[in-house]
Amino acid sequence: MHTQRKRLQVRHILLLCAVVLAAPEIANASREHASSQAPQARGTFRHVHAMFFKLYDLTLYTDAPAQATPAEVLNGQHTLRLEFNYLRTIKKEIILESGEKILQRNLSPSELASIEDRVAQLNDAYTTVHRGDQSALSYKQGHGTSLEINGHSIITIPGDDFASLYFRIWLGDQPISSEMRDYLMPPINSKTNNT
């Protein structure tokens, strides 16, 4: 009886040791899995207008593979997040006019028509921003495109197709700035900012 109890205690101790020794590996595997799924900063760019006027710093986060092209990132299957840190006041009207021009350059008439109402909803939610303000435009598959301003969620626009088309303002073939797009999506091991 005493021997059997001792064997049980030894078995419990060995089992406990196995669990303790395995815990770091399990934790590391969980962290690696989580980090491979979480959006990573892809690139950062300081947008300067007319060579002198610093408008904002912009960072792209995505869970797309590092070697993914802009077209692959915009296929609706990857999480996207653009974070803006504003360096001066930018009026709402300027934001909307600029966005509309870039969309017209990047989209066919039928593509533009397909998101026209949703663009209008998002435009209504935009506001004039000031130095020190922050905003973010985030897309998650099946959830939609969300606008945040200074940490507050303002609106979510439905549709994977909307994000694929709207994010072309920054990542399309004719974006607001080709240099910006290339800094936001640099090749592996290249520089990630222009400051």
Phi, psi and omega in degrees: 000312180298320180294320180295319178296320180296319178298318178298317180297317179297318179299318179296319180296317179296320179296317179297318178298319180297318179295315181297317180292327181281337186305312180300322180294319178297316180298316180296319179297320178296317180297317181297319179295316181296317183291330180287338181266336185283144176299136179247149176296125182263319180189162181229147181214139172261115182274119181242129180262135177053035174071345186238327189267106178285118184266307181196158169263137185231132177235135177258130172244137177204155175264008178293152177302151183302330182271002182295142177277165176306319180298321179290323178293330183268014184279003177087000183257358184238143174293138179229145173211124174252123179250126181251130171243113189276138184253356177197170177289133174231119183290149180306317183301321180292318178301313184291317180298316180298313180299318181296318179299316183292321178298318179297327178289330188259342186245149173285162178305321181290322177295316179298316180296326184292338180242006186306311182295322181288325174298319179298320178297315180294319179300321178298330183277339179295159179215163172299137179245155183235165178307130180094345177289157177227145173219164178214142175241115186238142176232134173227131184305131179082349182252320180116191182250123184247140175253128174240142174230122181050044175083357180257130177286124186259312184199151172236127180258125183285160172107119175295328180295326181298311181298316181303326181270317186291322181290354175294343175307321183254333189239004183283184180293328178233069186284181177303329177202123178295324178298318178301310180303318183289330175284324179291331181233065183286155172298161179303139178067014176264172180293154185242005174209167184240022182272000000 
